[in-house]
Structure formats: structure tokens, C-alpha cells
Amino acid sequence: MRLDYAAGMGIFDKLKKQAGDAVDKHGEQIAKGLDKAAGLADAKTKGKHSDQIGKGVTAAKNALDKLDNKNDDIPDEPPPAAPRTP
């Protein structure tokens, strides 16, 4: 039995292109969603993990932005800071 690996790679290439197209069309909305999720996570942890959350959001945005090998889809805005309660 011979497996056709080239056909499998075509599927992944197609999925990558579809994901890149979605990021091209909705990059700003995706970035806002990531920032909102980061703000919520930061608020829930009361700022204890702000650095890690920020690094995670930055890594996610960079990965999404590289889908089309261009750095133009996701805005480079930092996640909102959690409100501090005394």
C-alpha cells in the first residue's frame, strides 16, 4: 500500500491559505479579541501573570501575522492593563 504524501501536504497548504485569508480580512477583530481575552485573564489573576499573558498575546499575534509572510495584518497594540483594586 502506497501513501500519497503530496496530497496530504496540499490539504495543509490549503488550510494555511484559508487561515491567512481570514487573518487578512479580520486581523483587527482578531487582535481586539486577543487583547480582550488577555485583559480578562489579567483581571482574573489580579495582575499576577501580566508579563506571561502579554508575552502569550504577542506570540499569538506574531504567529497569526506570519501566516502570509507579511507583518501587516495584526496591530501591534499591547493588551489593556487590568484595573487595579486596592
ChimeraX attribute file (.defattr): number of C-alpha atoms within 10 A of each C-alpha:
attribute: neighborCount
match mode: 1-to-1
recipient: residues
	/A:1	3
	/A:2	4
	/A:3	7
	/A:4	8
	/A:5	8
	/A:6	8
	/A:7	10
	/A:8	10
	/A:9	11
	/A:10	11
	/A:11	11
	/A:12	11
	/A:13	12
	/A:14	11
	/A:15	12
	/A:16	14
	/A:17	14
	/A:18	13
	/A:19	15
	/A:20	20
	/A:21	14
	/A:22	15
	/A:23	22
	/A:24	18
	/A:25	12
	/A:26	13
	/A:27	20
	/A:28	14
	/A:29	13
	/A:30	18
	/A:31	24
	/A:32	15
	/A:33	12
	/A:34	18
	/A:35	22
	/A:36	14
	/A:37	16
	/A:38	23
	/A:39	21
	/A:40	15
	/A:41	16
	/A:42	23
	/A:43	18
	/A:44	12
	/A:45	12
	/A:46	14
	/A:47	16
	/A:48	11
	/A:49	13
	/A:50	19
	/A:51	11
	/A:52	12
	/A:53	19
	/A:54	19
	/A:55	13
	/A:56	14
	/A:57	19
	/A:58	19
	/A:59	12
	/A:60	14
	/A:61	22
	/A:62	16
	/A:63	14
	/A:64	23
	/A:65	20
	/A:66	15
	/A:67	19
	/A:68	17
	/A:69	10
	/A:70	11
	/A:71	15
	/A:72	13
	/A:73	23
	/A:74	23
	/A:75	16
	/A:76	12
	/A:77	11
	/A:78	13
	/A:79	21
	/A:80	14
	/A:81	15
	/A:82	17
	/A:83	11
	/A:84	8
	/A:85	6
	/A:86	3
